[in-house]
């Protein structure tokens, strides 16, 4: 992916307000797979498979009260963002499928979500709930649910 495309990816994800803008650039550079969906020239969605810092990953699993299994899931599916004008049209499913296919990994992968839509969608890709919901670091009024998928 070109530097220009990566910049567009980062700007789109940051605009959604779901990430730490300070740490995002380095994580994008280290991602296993980055996926962008366009409608013509307009960027309408993103998704990625990333390799989060060990402390972040282990923290997610610890907060969900399943810390002992964290090292079985070194990859994270995330930055799944669909432009508001394009939601409820199947784009999130397309993005998730493309990100997982692009990663082509033989490693376990996890995801966290705060939305009912993603809680319904992730099991369609083999993800299962792990542990208990826990408060988001970015907004402690919102609970996150941890999902994981073993290599199949």
Number of C-alpha atoms within 10 A of each C-alpha: 9 7 9 9 13 17 12 15 22 19 14 20 22 17 11 14 10 13 14 11 13 9 9 16 15 9 15 20 13 14 16 20 22 25 23 22 19 10 9 7 7 9 16 19 25 26 26 26 30 24 19 16 12 13 8 10 20 20 15 23 25 17 17 20 15 16 15 10 13 19 13 15 20 17 25 22 23 18 26 23 23 24 15 10 8 13 13 11 10 10 19 22 17 14 22 23 15 20 24 20 12 15 19 12 15 9 14 17 23 27 24 23 19 16 13 9 11 17 19 9 15 21 14 12 12 13 18 17 18 18 16 15 18 20 15 17 11 11 10 10 9 14 17 22 22 24 23 25 22 14 12 8
